[in-house]
Amino acid sequence: MEQLLVLKDLAVIFAVSLLVILAFHRVKLPPLPGFIVAGVLLGPNALGLVSDVHRVEGLAEVGVVLLLFTIGIEFSLSRLREMGRQVLVGGGLQVGLTVAAAAGLAAALGHPWRVALFLGCLIALSSTALVLKGLTDQGEIDAPHGRLATGVLIFQDLCVVPIMLALPFLAGRAGGGGAQLALALGKAALIVIGVTILARTVVPPLLTEILKTKSRELFLIAIILLGTLTALGTAEAGASLALGAFLAGLVISESDYGHQALAELLPFRDVFISLFFVAVGMLVEFDFIRAHPVVTLGGVLVVLGGKTVVASAGPAVLGYAGRVALLAGLAVSQVGEFSFVLAREGRGMGLVSETLYQTFLAVAVFTMLLTPFLLQGGPALIDRLEQLVPLDRLLPGFRPSGITAGEQPLADHVIIAGYGLNGRNLSAALRSIAAPYLIVELKQTVRQARSNGEPAFYGDATREEILHALGIERARMLVAAISDPAATRRMVRIARGINPGVHIIARTRYVVEIPELLRLGANDVIPEEFETSIEIFARVLAHYGVAPGETDRLVEQIRASHYQALRGGAPGSDSLRLGTVAGIPQMAVGRIRLASESDLVGKSLAESGLRTRTGALVLSISRGSDNIASPDPQFELAAGDVLVVVGQPGQLDAARELANGPVEGAAVAAPPHQNS
């Protein structure tokens, strides 16, 4: 009977979670906070649909162990070396200053020093899952503030295990004071060394032998067994299961099989960690929030604002501009998932009272719920703040001396914003033809560039005064070669306002960003997504033996027609005529315009059956001024959509009949002969 109750509770949890996550998806919010909302609704303080909360908490513990395990797999020593400065300086200052500030505030409010220090540790941690997902969805994971936020999150993940080791000492459950804590940390260090040796000597050959069986099930069982034995071994040695889970993941990450192991474990981790967030939501008491609205709201504002300012100190010290520093701080301003784990452990050890625990839960949940909005609206929020306070004066940092207005009195020159791969290649090309140019960059690569004789300067090209100093009003061209879409849009808008005649070329990652950049004043926008698809297309044709001249002709046709469509060509110009591909018999590209009475309107691509029922492949979809390349299978079709499809003549005919609309511009030439 108890098993039936467990299944019933799980069915209710997943059913309510499904509805909440669907609602979150409709309003373009990440699913993680949705599980917390589902838990709030399911809990005894709301609808009370789950009979035994403690049983759910037991399953949630598995999610925590799996989360630590997968974090260990994702983490690697080589990654730490690559991001050393962002991790050690940015992350170290963020954690240290946040713990100090939060503990000082808690002590000022009358809490004992042990409790105050524990609260500081809770608030210092941020949500790795929320932030990385949000930055990836925004296309900002490789932007300067995205890399800084990632470095801070890595350092925080490394701090979780020491905090868990120190928890019994903060709670007064372990004798010996500082000496005993040092002993525990030393023991943990020895365990780390032992596991590392094991990782490099025993695990790789063992996994190699298992992989020889070519059994996916056996590989998965071996990975889980390795994680379980390592976690149990560390627990027997006096450390925590959390440390063991993290080390087990680290063991696998240093082998050649880390990516495959992570892929196998992710579904299990996601299911169990969702139960953890549901369990967290169940613990939130509505009555407490109603009774203490001022405390809850004040706590949320203090945490978000305080962490943003404190976390921006690290980037400022690293030499980043005030805008970038604040964007990085805003990204990590919420309370993280591991804080819930630590808070629950602290309550179980009597370190925090029930009232303090409920206050923390309410504040932490609201900071996580607000995070998606802060990530989306962060650039606009920082822009408004900058109108009130000069950010570089607020966060001066330690930067190289900036450019002065009279330092390079150039005219008819090119301004290159960004000195990554694109910026370096462009500067080399301009140097080869003796064209004058200036480089502006926010990274520390400015020093290296100047030592190589490049006219490079440290500065934020989204600032009007920086563009003036670079001579934007006299420049011939501005090339925005940075990877931050929000900064690119701002740079284009400001540059066009200063110099209506300058030719602006902007780099962007996705095709959907082109219309907005063109509207803001860019003359040319180069989308990496589309250019990558062109390169793939050309190489496929080369593999089929198509003549290079024919390939070049078709590539240029596609590129010219695509950019013309993106710029909003004349009416009727959407009937793209690509014709057949020489050397690939009976293949053609055409367009299908969906009429309002089409049976496909309102269906997703997957539901339409265009690919499965006709064999035709949808390359892109034009909707108004938007052009969606390689649309997702869940993309919902609407009346007026123009589908660019490729296939054999019969497949195009079948797609036309399925859509109940004519294929426009499908020029098909039959092959000269057919093999019988």
N, C-alpha and C positions, 0 to 999 in steps of 0.2 A: 504493500500500500504506500509505503514511503517513497518507493521509486516512482509511482504514479504522480505523487505530489511534486517531486522534482521535475518530472517531465511537464506537468501542468504549468509550474512556475516558469520553466524555460520557454514553453510555447507562448505564454502571456507576454513575457519579456520581449521575445523576438517579434511578436505581432505588433505590440505597441511601438517598439523601436523602429520597425519597418515603416509604420505610418509617420512617425516623427521625422525620420531621416528623409522620407519622400517629400515631406513638407519643407524641410531644410534645403533639399535639392532644388525645389521649385523656386526658392528665393536666393539660390546660389550661395548657400552657406556650407561650410565643411561639416562632415557628419559627426565628428568627435563631440562637439558640444551638444549635438542632438541626443546622444546617448545619456548625457547627464540630465537633459530635460525629460527624456523618457523615464529615467529613474525617479525624478521628482514626482512625475505623475503616478508612477506605479507604487511608490513607497507608502508606508503606513501613515504618513503625514498628509497624504492627498487622497487618491482613490483607493489605496490599500488592496491592490489586486494580487499582490504576492504574499503567500502565506507565511514564508519563513525567510526573512532577510539574511539571517546568518548563514543559511545554506548557500545562498547566492554569493555571499562574501567568500565562502570557501572556494567556490569555483573561480572567483575573481582573483584569488591569490595565485592561481595557475597562470592567469594572464600577466600578472606582475613579473613572475619568474621568466615567462616567455619574452616579455618586453625587454628585460635586462639581457636575456640570452641573445636576442636579435640585435640589440644595440652593440653588444660585444662583437657580433659578426660584422656589423657595418663599420665598426671602428677598426682602425689599423694604425700601426706605428708609422707607416709611410705617409698616411694622411695627416698625422700629427706633425711630421716634419714639413710637409708642404704648407700647412697653415700655422706654422709655429708662432709667428708674431700675433696673429689674430687670436689664436687659442690662449697663449700664455699671458700676453699683455692685456688684450681686450677682455678675455674671459676671467683672468685673475683679478683685474681691477673691478669688473662688474660684480663678481661674487664677494670679494673682500669688502668693497665699499657698501654693497647692499646689506650684507650681514651686519656690518658696523652701524650703519644708519638705522636699520630696522630694530636691531637690538637696543641701540641707544634710545630710540623713541619708546619701545616697550618698557625699558627700565624707567624712563621718565614718567610713564603712566602707572608705575607702581608694581610692576611684575618683578619677581626675583631674577637674578642674573642668569640662572640656568634656563628659566623659561624664556627670558628675553633673547638669549643666544639661540635657543631652539627656534623661536619665531623668526629670527633673522635668517636662519638656514632655510626655513620653509619658504619665506618670501623671495629669497635669492634665486631659487630655481624657477625655470620657465618651461613652457610646454614644447618639447622637441617636435612632437607629432604635429601639433597645430601650426607652428611657425614654418617648418619646412614644407608642409603641404600648402600653406597659404602663399609662401614666397614662390614655390614652383608654379602654382596656378596663376600667379600674377606675372610670371616670366621674369622675376627679379632675383632668382636664386644666385645668379652670377653677377648681379649688380654689386657695386661696392658695399652698400649697406647689407645686401644679402649674404655676401661672404663674411662680413663682420659678425652678423647675427649667427651664422653657422659656426664660426669659431667660438663664440660665447657659449653656444649650446653644447658643443663638444666638451668644453671645460666643465660645464655644469654636470654633464653625464659622468665625467670622471670624479666629480666631488660627491656623487651620491653614495658610493661605497664607504668612503671615510666618514661621512655623516652618520650612516647607519652603524658603523663600528663605534662611533662616539656616543650614540644615543643612550646606551645603558649607563654611561658615566654621567651624562647630563641628568638622567632620571634618578641618580643616586642608587642604582641597583648593583653597581660594581664597586668593590672596595679598592683601595690602593691609590686613588686619585690620579694625578698626572702620570705617575710611574706605571700604573696599571694600563692607562690608555696608551702610553708609549709602547708597552709590551704588546698590547693588542695590535697596534699598527705595525710593529716589527714582525709579529707573527703573520699578519696579512701580507707583508712584503715578502717574507720567506715563501708563503704559499704562491704568490704571484711568480716568483723566480722558479719555483718547482714546476708550476703549470707551464711556464714558458719553455722550460727545458723539455717537458713532456710534449709540448706542441711541436717542437722542432725535430724530435727524435722518434717518438712512438706513433703519433696520430697520422702523419702523412702516409707512411707505408701501410698502416692499418686500413685507412680509407681507400688507398689504391687497390688493395686486395679485394675490398668489398665492391668497388666499382667494376672490377673484372667480371663479376657475376651479372652485370647489366640489369640488376634488379632495382627499380626505383623504391620499392617497398623496403628492401633490405637497407638501402642507403638512408632512408628516412628513420628507420628504427635505430640504426647505428648513431645517427646524429642526436636523436632524442636520448639514447642511452648514454652517450658521451656527456651531454649536458647534465643529465640526472646524476651520474656518478661523480662528476666534478663538483656539483652543488652539494651533494651529500658528503663528499670528502671534506670540503671546506667547513661544512657545519660540524662534522666530527672533530675537526682540528680547532674548533672554538670560534671560527669566523661565521659569517652569515650565509644563508642560501643565496642572497642577492649577489654577494661577492662571487660565489661559485658559479652562478648563472652567467655573470658578466665574463668571468675568466674562461668559461667553457666556450662562449661565443668568440672570445679573443683567440683561443686556440684554433678554432676553425677558420677565423678570418686570415690567419697567417699561413694557411694552407692554400692549395690550388682549388679548393672545392667550396669556398665561402659563398660565392654567388649562387651556386646551385642549392646549397643548404638553406640560404636565406629564402630563396624562391619556394622551397618545400615547406618552410615553417611559417611563412607569412599568413596563409589562410587560418592556421590554428591560432597564431598570435592575435590576429584581428578579431576573431570570434571571442576569445577569452578576455582580451583587453576591453572589448565592448562591454562585457559583463562587469568588468571592474568599474568603468565609468557609470554604468547603470546603478551599481551598488553604491557609488559615491552620491549619486543623485537621490537615492532612497534615504540617505542619512540627513539630507537637508530638511529642516523643519520650517514650514510656512509660518507657524505661530511665532517662531523666534524672529523671522524677518519682519513680520507685521508689528511685533512688539519693539523692535529696534531698527526702524528704517534709517534713522540718521546715522547710527553707528555703521550699518551696512554700506550705505551710500558713501559716507565719509571714508571708510576703509578702502572701498574700490577706487575712489579718486586719489587717495594718498598712495596706494600701491602702484596704480598705473602711472601717475605723474612722477612719483619718486623714483621708480625703477627706470623710467625713460631718461630722466636727467642723470641719474647715477650711472646707468649703462652707457651713456654717451661720453663719459669721461675717458674710457679706454680708447675709442676711436680718435678722440681729440688728441690724446697723448701720442697715438700712432701717426698723427699728422693729417687726418682727414678733415674735410671742411665741416662746419657746424651743421649744415643741412644733412649730410651723410651720417654724421654722428648721431643726430637726433632720430633719423629714420631707423638706424640700427637699434637705438635704445627703445624706440616705440615698438619694434618688432618683438622684443623679448620682455615686454612690460607686464605680461600676465603671470599668474602663478601656474606652475607646471604639474603634470600628472604625478611625478614622484613625490611632490609635496603632500599629496593626499595619502600616499603610502606611509610617509614619515609621520604625518599628523595622526594617523590611526594608530601607529606604533606608539607614538608619544602619549596618546590618550590611554592606551592599554597599560602603559607603565606608570600612569598617574602623573606624568609630567605636565599635562595641560588639563584644565577643568572642562566639564561638559559645556559650560557657557562659552569659554574661550574657543573650544573646538567648534561649536556651532557658528561662532562669529567668523572663524577662519574659513569654514566651509562655505558660508554665504558669500564672503568676499571673494574667495578663490573661484567659485563657480561663475560669478558675474564677470570677473576679469577674463575668464576663458570664453564666455559667451560674447563679450565685446571685441575679442581679438580679431575675428574676420573683418569687422567693420573698420577697425583701426588699420589693418594692413591695406585695405582697399582705399580708405580715405586719408591715409597718412601723408602722402605728398601734398594734397590740398590743405590739410591741417597745418603742415610745416610752412607752406606758402603764406598762409594767413598770419602765422606767428612771426614770420620773417618781415612782414609789413610793419609789425609793432616793435620788434627787437632785432637788430642786426645779429644774425646767428654767429658769424665769425668773431664778433666782439664778445658775445656771450660765451662761446666755446673757442677761445683762441688757439688752444693746442700748441704743438711744437712743430711748426711747418717750415719748409724752406721759404726764403724770402720771395715774395710775389713779384709779378712783373710790374714795372712802372710804365706810365703812359708814353714816355719818350724814349724807352729803352730800344725799341725796334720800330723806327718810323718807316715802316714798309707801306707800299701801295701795290694794288693789283696782285696781292698775295693770296695764298690758301691757308686757312685756319683749320688745323686738324685737331678735333676734340677727341681725345682718347689715344693712348699709345700702346694698345694691345697688338695683336697680330695684324689686324687691318691697318692700324695707324702706322706701324713700322714698315709694312710693305708700301703704303702710299708715300711715306716720306722718302723711302729709297727710290721710288719711281720719280718723284718730283726732283730729287737731288740729281738724278741721272740726266734730266733735261734742263738743269740749272734754273728751275722755277722757284721763286721765293715762297717760303712757307713758315708757319709758326705752329708749335705743338703745345697744347694745354692738357694737363692730366692731373688727376687727384691722387694718384698712387705714388709710392716712393720710387717708382722707376724713373721719375724725373731726374734724380741725381745721376743715375746710370746713363740716361740719354744725354745729359749735358756733358758728362765726362767723355762721351763718344763724339762730341762736337755738334750735337743736335740743338736747334733753337727751341728747347723745351722749357716750359714754365709750369710751376705748380699753381693751380687755380681751378675754380668751379665755373665751367663754361655756361652754366645756367644763370650766372649772375651778370646783370647788365654792365656793372663797372668792369668786370673781367673782360667781357667782349669789347668794351670801349678801349681798354688798355691794349688789347690785341689788334686794334685797328679795324674793327668789323665794318665801320663806315667807309673804309678805303679798300676793303678786301674784295677779291674777285670771287672767291668761293669759300663756303663753310662746309666741312665734312664732319658730320656727327657719327663717329665710329665707336660709340660707347654701347654697353649692353644693358643700360637702364632705360626702359621704355618711357617712364614718367619724366626722367631728366631730359631725354631726347625731345619729347614733346615741348617741354618748357624752353629748351634751348632754341628750337626752331621758331617758336612763337616770339621770343624776345629778339632774336637776330633779325627776323623779318620786320619787326616793328622798328628796329634801328635803321636798317638798310633795306629798303624795298627792292633794290636792284641786285643784291648779292645772290649768287646761285647756291642753293642749299641742297646738299646730298645727305640723306639720312639713312643710316643702317638700322634695320629692325629685324626682329626674329620671326614674326608671324605675318602672314598676308593680311589678316584682319586689321592690323594696325596701320595699313597704308592709307585708307581714306582720311583718317583723322590727321595724319601727318601732312598729307597734301592740303587739307583744309587749313591747317595752321601756317602753311606757307612754304613747305618743302617743294623743290622743283623735281627732284628724283628721290624715290624711296627704294632701297634695295632690300627685299625680304630674304633672309637666309633660307627660310622654309621653301620658298618657290625656287630659288637658285639651286638648292640642294636637289630638289625634284628634277630640275632640268639636267643636272649632272648625272643623276641616276638613269634618267631617260636616255641620255646620249650613250652611256656605257652599255645599257641593255641593247640598243641598236647596234653598237659596235660588236657585241657578242654574237648577234645574229648575222654579222657579215655585211651590214649595210655600208655602202661607200661613205667615206668621211664627208664628201661634198654634199651628199643627200642628207646625211645626219645634220650637218651645219645648217642646211636650208630649212629643215623641219624645226630645228631648235630655235632658229631666229624667227620663224613664223609664229611659233608658240609664244616665245618671249614677247614679241611685238604685239600680238593680239591680246595677250594676257594683261600687259601693262596698259594697253589702250582701254581695255574693259575696266581696269581698276581706276583709271583716271576719269571714267565716265564719258565714253565716246558718244558720237552722234547717234540719234535714234536709228535703230536698225542695225547698228554696228555689232550687235551681239550675235549675229549669225556667223560664227567663226567657221571659216572654210579651210580646213587643214588637209583634206584629201587623204589619199592612201599613203602608206609607208612603203617605199621601194624595198624589195627584198623580204618583206613579211607579207605573204599572200593573204588577200581578203581581210585585211585589217583596216578599219576606218575610224575616224573620230567625228562625232556629230553632237548636236544639241537637241534636247527635248524640253519644250516649254510646257509646264503643267497648267492646264486650263482649270478654271474654278470648279468644273464638274468632274475633274479627273478623280478616279477611284483612289489615287495615291495621296491626295491631299489629306493632311491630318495624320498620316502614318509615318513611322520612322523608316529610315532606309532599310533596316533589317526586316521590318514588317512588310515593306513593299514587295520584297522578293525579286527586286530587279536583278540582283547578282545570282541568286540561287535558282530562279525560274527562267531567266533569259540568258545568263552568261555574260551580259554586258557589264562593264565596270564603270562606276561613276568616279570620274577624276576630280571634279569640282562642282560646286553649286553657286550660281549667282542669284542673289536676292537683293534687289534694289541696288544700292551702292556697295554692298558687301559681296565679297567673293570668298567662299569657303573652300580651301584646297583640302583634299583627302578628308571629306566629312566623316564624322563619327557614325557608326552604325545606328546610334540612337538619335541622330539628327532628324528632326520632325519636318516633313515636307509641307509646303504651303503653296497656295495658288499663286501663279506668276513666277515660281522658281524656274530657273533655266539650268538643266542638268547637262554637263559635259560628259559624254559617255564614249567609251571605246570598245570595239568588238568587231566581230565578223558581220557581214551584211545580214545574215539571218538573225543574229543576236540583236542587232540594232532594230530590225523589223519587229522582233518579239518585244523588245523594250518599248517601242512606239505603240504597239497594240496594248501592252499592259498599262501604259500611261494614258492611252486614249488621246494622244496628241502627235502631230507630225514631227519627224526628225528634221531639223533645219541644218542645211549645209553638209549633209553626209555625202561626200564624194567618194564613191566606191568603184574601184576598177578590178574586174575579174582577172585572175592570173592567166598567163598565156596558155597554160595547159594544166590539166588535172591528172594526177596519177590514178589509175584505175585500181 
